[in-house]
Amino acid sequence: MNENKSSSKDQRQGPSWGIVIVIFFLLTFFLNLFMGRMNQTKQLQISYDQFLDLVDESMVDKVQMDDDQIQITLRDEVEAEDVSEVLGEDGIPNGYRNTSRGVFNYSDSIVFYTGRVDDPSLVATLREGGVKIYEEIPEQTSTFSAVASWLMPMVLMYLVYFLIMRTLMKRMSNNDGGGLMGGLTGGLGNIGKSKAKMYTVEKSTGVTFKDVAGQDEAKESLEEMVDYLKNPEKYRMIGAQQPKGALLVGPPGTGKTLLAKAVAGEAGVPFYHLTGSEFVEMYVGVGASRVRDLFQTAKKNTPCIIFIDEIDAIGKKRDNQFGSNDEREQTLNQLLAEMDGFEVNGGIIVLAATNRPEVLDQALLRPGRFDRRIIVEKPDLPGRENILKVHGKKVSLSSDVDFHKVALVTSGASGADLANIVNEAALLAVRLGRRAVTQQDLLESVETVFAGKEKKDRVLNTKEREMVAYHEVGHALVSALQKNSQPVQKITIVPRTMGALGFTMNTPEEERYLLTQEELMAQITTLLGGRAAEIVRFGTTTTGATNDIERATEQARKMVTQYGMSERFGSMGLQSTQSQYLDGRNVSTCSEQTNTEADEAVRQIIEQCQDEAVRLLKENSHALERISARLLEKENINGSEFMELLKEEPSVVESV
């Protein structure tokens, strides 16, 4: 019943403002047309000869001339009969003939005009007749038109302003409206509103802390914050205060957003989620307005949690450098004030995530705003194993699956990588017609994720295939012949979609966090083993070692510039790392001359390792030949088979 009453009330309202504006413009147009015609002076064209006759009879008071036309104004004392005599009966148009009198129906509202003729004596003739001469013809504009030209824009602006303000006030009061103008003004009214998505107990993310593995320290910090929201009294009894916020920092794919989802699923309080880019607009002040609206909404639902993903979009350092953004800085200022300003926002915890902490403003990072910085790094060996187990629960697994071995060969993988590996293994099992994922499926999916799928349509010629085989066996053999290297897991010469024509996979026996100088030199020597095999077997080099050289050079440069493992520079640091959670690029902190000397030190390390790899392969050339021949035959050799082939070479066993 109430809905019917409100709808009938809306129907009783007057016509829409759009119709009112259209009616106003139509009335103005016709009124202007009518008044213009009433005030408009009638113009009558005569011939040039008739014009000269009027001048000769001294009837012309003034003329106004331009390039095409002469406008004629007669004297006030001229009578209609006089005009009729000059123009003659044939020169009087039908519409201007007085039938009762048979003369010209002349009045002051008639202006005569004629065409401009090339007549050099015209000016002299006009002067002799006492005619006033003007060189410009004024525009015929009515008084109403002149007034309307000033009044109409003012009236229009007032009507548009009144319409927008009236509709905005209506929308702010009842959040209603429709049509084109309704949508327009609705957008203007909501432009400063927060776009945060709200999760409650009824509308949950479906993720809890049980679904997060490999980040025990981060989970512990967040679980404590959630427990404070659930049981605040036991903390208040001892005098502990609620943390204002926590900043999740780490590389992409390590689970920062997943942890936030788990907090939303565990907290049992309203959870607001939005990204930093949702605050940014081209209009200055909109972002700040959205921050105010977000916290005003949160205050009405305390205790609650606000999660801002990719906060670096609005939290960059404030400066006066070129490229600074007033809108972003105003948004940041408002966020700083809301998190820890003059007013106290009790019961609101702010979570944020970023992989660029070095660009954030220092005022945002201080205690009182983000009391905790939670580092979410790539998982270690036990963490990778636990992550694989969490994702493995979602698929059917065979009895031979050993997640520990899979975790060993995925060193450096993030949580997202591991989830992708399990999913790729499940897809491979379906493709092969199996009902459960096997260990072989998981190991194959590791290669798929990091090297790409097998490129079966790429066929190498005999010479290239042989070069690839010797190249990969060179990596494996140099690795096995060194004391400080990692065991070989697999050798293959099957091309992959990411560009590799083959690869050698090494598996660490344990998780390592510190590497000695000898171990780093062994890694560089192993990387250059493929190039060394080409030199030993073919006496030339190929482009297949491009990635090996790049990685070896990077490792050698870090030894010189960051690890202090150079005789020339000792423990002096020459570079610093920026964006450590993204590309990890290095920035030089020394002079150009020192950089030149550092390049020479890097070259010496590369040359030393290259010579060592060539020496090892020359001393064990027979093993290089036998293992390469087996690889050409089978295309894939696993680590066990490789070690069996090595045991058949007494010289290799003695050197090892």
ChimeraX attribute file (.defattr): number of C-alpha atoms within 10 A of each C-alpha:
attribute: neighborCount
match mode: 1-to-1
recipient: residues
	/A:1	6
	/A:2	7
	/A:3	8
	/A:4	9
	/A:5	10
	/A:6	11
	/A:7	11
	/A:8	11
	/A:9	10
	/A:10	10
	/A:11	10
	/A:12	9
	/A:13	8
	/A:14	8
	/A:15	9
	/A:16	9
	/A:17	15
	/A:18	11
	/A:19	10
	/A:20	12
	/A:21	14
	/A:22	11
	/A:23	12
	/A:24	11
	/A:25	14
	/A:26	11
	/A:27	11
	/A:28	14
	/A:29	11
	/A:30	11
	/A:31	14
	/A:32	17
	/A:33	13
	/A:34	12
	/A:35	14
	/A:36	17
	/A:37	12
	/A:38	10
	/A:39	14
	/A:40	15
	/A:41	15
	/A:42	12
	/A:43	13
	/A:44	15
	/A:45	15
	/A:46	17
	/A:47	14
	/A:48	15
	/A:49	11
	/A:50	15
	/A:51	22
	/A:52	15
	/A:53	15
	/A:54	19
	/A:55	22
	/A:56	15
	/A:57	12
	/A:58	17
	/A:59	24
	/A:60	23
	/A:61	18
	/A:62	17
	/A:63	20
	/A:64	17
	/A:65	18
	/A:66	13
	/A:67	10
	/A:68	9
	/A:69	15
	/A:70	23
	/A:71	23
	/A:72	27
	/A:73	19
	/A:74	21
	/A:75	14
	/A:76	11
	/A:77	7
	/A:78	16
	/A:79	15
	/A:80	14
	/A:81	15
	/A:82	16
	/A:83	19
	/A:84	19
	/A:85	12
	/A:86	17
	/A:87	19
	/A:88	13
	/A:89	14
	/A:90	8
	/A:91	15
	/A:92	20
	/A:93	13
	/A:94	12
	/A:95	8
	/A:96	14
	/A:97	17
	/A:98	14
	/A:99	10
	/A:100	6
	/A:101	9
	/A:102	12
	/A:103	19
	/A:104	25
	/A:105	20
	/A:106	18
	/A:107	13
	/A:108	12
	/A:109	10
	/A:110	17
	/A:111	16
	/A:112	17
	/A:113	21
	/A:114	19
	/A:115	16
	/A:116	14
	/A:117	12
	/A:118	6
	/A:119	7
	/A:120	8
	/A:121	8
	/A:122	12
	/A:123	12
	/A:124	10
	/A:125	14
	/A:126	20
	/A:127	12
	/A:128	12
	/A:129	17
	/A:130	15
	/A:131	21
	/A:132	13
	/A:133	15
	/A:134	13
	/A:135	11
	/A:136	14
	/A:137	13
	/A:138	8
	/A:139	6
	/A:140	10
	/A:141	12
	/A:142	17
	/A:143	13
	/A:144	14
	/A:145	16
	/A:146	10
	/A:147	10
	/A:148	15
	/A:149	10
	/A:150	10
	/A:151	11
	/A:152	14
	/A:153	11
	/A:154	11
	/A:155	12
	/A:156	14
	/A:157	11
	/A:158	11
	/A:159	15
	/A:160	14
	/A:161	11
	/A:162	13
	/A:163	17
	/A:164	16
	/A:165	13
	/A:166	12
	/A:167	20
	/A:168	22
	/A:169	13
	/A:170	13
	/A:171	17
	/A:172	12
	/A:173	9
	/A:174	8
	/A:175	12
	/A:176	13
	/A:177	16
	/A:178	10
	/A:179	7
	/A:180	9
	/A:181	15
	/A:182	16
	/A:183	13
	/A:184	15
	/A:185	21
	/A:186	19
	/A:187	13
	/A:188	12
	/A:189	16
	/A:190	15
	/A:191	16
	/A:192	20
	/A:193	17
	/A:194	22
	/A:195	18
	/A:196	21
	/A:197	12
	/A:198	16
	/A:199	19
	/A:200	16
	/A:201	14
	/A:202	8
	/A:203	12
	/A:204	18
	/A:205	18
	/A:206	11
	/A:207	17
	/A:208	18
	/A:209	20
	/A:210	10
	/A:211	14
	/A:212	20
	/A:213	22
	/A:214	25
	/A:215	23
	/A:216	14
	/A:217	12
	/A:218	17
	/A:219	20
	/A:220	12
	/A:221	14
	/A:222	22
	/A:223	16
	/A:224	12
	/A:225	21
	/A:226	20
	/A:227	14
	/A:228	20
	/A:229	21
	/A:230	14
	/A:231	11
	/A:232	16
	/A:233	12
	/A:234	11
	/A:235	14
	/A:236	12
	/A:237	8
	/A:238	8
	/A:239	9
	/A:240	12
	/A:241	10
	/A:242	17
	/A:243	20
	/A:244	21
	/A:245	24
	/A:246	23
	/A:247	24
	/A:248	26
	/A:249	20
	/A:250	22
	/A:251	20
	/A:252	18
	/A:253	18
	/A:254	23
	/A:255	22
	/A:256	26
	/A:257	19
	/A:258	18
	/A:259	24
	/A:260	27
	/A:261	23
	/A:262	23
	/A:263	25
	/A:264	31
	/A:265	21
	/A:266	21
	/A:267	23
	/A:268	18
	/A:269	20
	/A:270	22
	/A:271	30
	/A:272	22
	/A:273	20
	/A:274	19
	/A:275	20
	/A:276	19
	/A:277	16
	/A:278	16
	/A:279	26
	/A:280	19
	/A:281	15
	/A:282	11
	/A:283	10
	/A:284	16
	/A:285	19
	/A:286	21
	/A:287	30
	/A:288	23
	/A:289	18
	/A:290	24
	/A:291	25
	/A:292	20
	/A:293	17
	/A:294	19
	/A:295	18
	/A:296	14
	/A:297	14
	/A:298	22
	/A:299	15
	/A:300	9
	/A:301	15
	/A:302	16
	/A:303	19
	/A:304	22
	/A:305	27
	/A:306	24
	/A:307	27
	/A:308	23
	/A:309	22
	/A:310	19
	/A:311	24
	/A:312	22
	/A:313	19
	/A:314	25
	/A:315	25
	/A:316	21
	/A:317	16
	/A:318	19
	/A:319	11
	/A:320	8
	/A:321	7
	/A:322	6
	/A:323	7
	/A:324	13
	/A:325	16
	/A:326	15
	/A:327	20
	/A:328	25
	/A:329	21
	/A:330	19
	/A:331	24
	/A:332	26
	/A:333	18
	/A:334	19
	/A:335	22
	/A:336	17
	/A:337	15
	/A:338	19
	/A:339	22
	/A:340	16
	/A:341	13
	/A:342	8
	/A:343	9
	/A:344	11
	/A:345	18
	/A:346	14
	/A:347	18
	/A:348	24
	/A:349	25
	/A:350	19
	/A:351	23
	/A:352	25
	/A:353	26
	/A:354	25
	/A:355	21
	/A:356	20
	/A:357	22
	/A:358	15
	/A:359	15
	/A:360	18
	/A:361	17
	/A:362	13
	/A:363	16
	/A:364	19
	/A:365	19
	/A:366	12
	/A:367	15
	/A:368	15
	/A:369	23
	/A:370	22
	/A:371	15
	/A:372	19
	/A:373	19
	/A:374	18
	/A:375	17
	/A:376	24
	/A:377	21
	/A:378	23
	/A:379	22
	/A:380	21
	/A:381	23
	/A:382	16
	/A:383	18
	/A:384	27
	/A:385	22
	/A:386	20
	/A:387	24
	/A:388	22
	/A:389	17
	/A:390	16
	/A:391	19
	/A:392	18
	/A:393	9
	/A:394	11
	/A:395	14
	/A:396	13
	/A:397	15
	/A:398	13
	/A:399	10
	/A:400	10
	/A:401	16
	/A:402	14
	/A:403	18
	/A:404	15
	/A:405	16
	/A:406	22
	/A:407	25
	/A:408	20
	/A:409	19
	/A:410	22
	/A:411	18
	/A:412	14
	/A:413	20
	/A:414	23
	/A:415	26
	/A:416	14
	/A:417	17
	/A:418	24
	/A:419	17
	/A:420	17
	/A:421	27
	/A:422	23
	/A:423	19
	/A:424	20
	/A:425	24
	/A:426	25
	/A:427	16
	/A:428	18
	/A:429	19
	/A:430	13
	/A:431	9
	/A:432	10
	/A:433	9
	/A:434	13
	/A:435	13
	/A:436	15
	/A:437	25
	/A:438	21
	/A:439	18
	/A:440	14
	/A:441	20
	/A:442	24
	/A:443	17
	/A:444	17
	/A:445	24
	/A:446	24
	/A:447	18
	/A:448	19
	/A:449	15
	/A:450	14
	/A:451	17
	/A:452	16
	/A:453	16
	/A:454	18
	/A:455	15
	/A:456	10
	/A:457	7
	/A:458	12
	/A:459	11
	/A:460	13
	/A:461	8
	/A:462	9
	/A:463	8
	/A:464	13
	/A:465	18
	/A:466	16
	/A:467	20
	/A:468	28
	/A:469	30
	/A:470	28
	/A:471	29
	/A:472	25
	/A:473	29
	/A:474	32
	/A:475	28
	/A:476	29
	/A:477	27
	/A:478	28
	/A:479	23
	/A:480	20
	/A:481	21
	/A:482	19
	/A:483	11
	/A:484	16
	/A:485	22
	/A:486	20
	/A:487	17
	/A:488	22
	/A:489	19
	/A:490	18
	/A:491	23
	/A:492	21
	/A:493	25
	/A:494	21
	/A:495	22
	/A:496	20
	/A:497	14
	/A:498	14
	/A:499	10
	/A:500	16
	/A:501	21
	/A:502	21
	/A:503	23
	/A:504	22
	/A:505	18
	/A:506	19
	/A:507	19
	/A:508	15
	/A:509	11
	/A:510	10
	/A:511	12
	/A:512	10
	/A:513	6
	/A:514	7
	/A:515	9
	/A:516	10
	/A:517	14
	/A:518	11
	/A:519	16
	/A:520	17
	/A:521	21
	/A:522	23
	/A:523	23
	/A:524	25
	/A:525	28
	/A:526	29
	/A:527	28
	/A:528	28
	/A:529	32
	/A:530	33
	/A:531	27
	/A:532	32
	/A:533	31
	/A:534	23
	/A:535	17
	/A:536	20
	/A:537	17
	/A:538	12
	/A:539	9
	/A:540	11
	/A:541	15
	/A:542	15
	/A:543	7
	/A:544	18
	/A:545	18
	/A:546	10
	/A:547	12
	/A:548	18
	/A:549	17
	/A:550	11
	/A:551	15
	/A:552	22
	/A:553	19
	/A:554	13
	/A:555	18
	/A:556	25
	/A:557	23
	/A:558	17
	/A:559	20
	/A:560	25
	/A:561	27
	/A:562	18
	/A:563	17
	/A:564	17
	/A:565	18
	/A:566	20
	/A:567	9
	/A:568	13
	/A:569	16
	/A:570	12
	/A:571	14
	/A:572	14
	/A:573	17
	/A:574	22
	/A:575	19
	/A:576	14
	/A:577	13
	/A:578	14
	/A:579	15
	/A:580	16
	/A:581	19
	/A:582	12
	/A:583	10
	/A:584	11
	/A:585	12
	/A:586	16
	/A:587	11
	/A:588	14
	/A:589	13
	/A:590	12
	/A:591	9
	/A:592	10
	/A:593	9
	/A:594	14
	/A:595	16
	/A:596	10
	/A:597	13
	/A:598	19
	/A:599	16
	/A:600	13
	/A:601	21
	/A:602	22
	/A:603	14
	/A:604	13
	/A:605	21
	/A:606	22
	/A:607	14
	/A:608	14
	/A:609	22
	/A:610	20
	/A:611	14
	/A:612	19
	/A:613	30
	/A:614	23
	/A:615	15
	/A:616	20
	/A:617	23
	/A:618	17
	/A:619	13
	/A:620	18
	/A:621	17
	/A:622	14
	/A:623	22
	/A:624	24
	/A:625	14
	/A:626	14
	/A:627	22
	/A:628	22
	/A:629	16
	/A:630	15
	/A:631	21
	/A:632	18
	/A:633	11
	/A:634	11
	/A:635	16
	/A:636	17
	/A:637	21
	/A:638	14
	/A:639	17
	/A:640	12
	/A:641	14
	/A:642	21
	/A:643	15
	/A:644	10
	/A:645	13
	/A:646	20
	/A:647	14
	/A:648	11
	/A:649	14
	/A:650	11
	/A:651	14
	/A:652	19
	/A:653	11
	/A:654	9
	/A:655	11
	/A:656	10
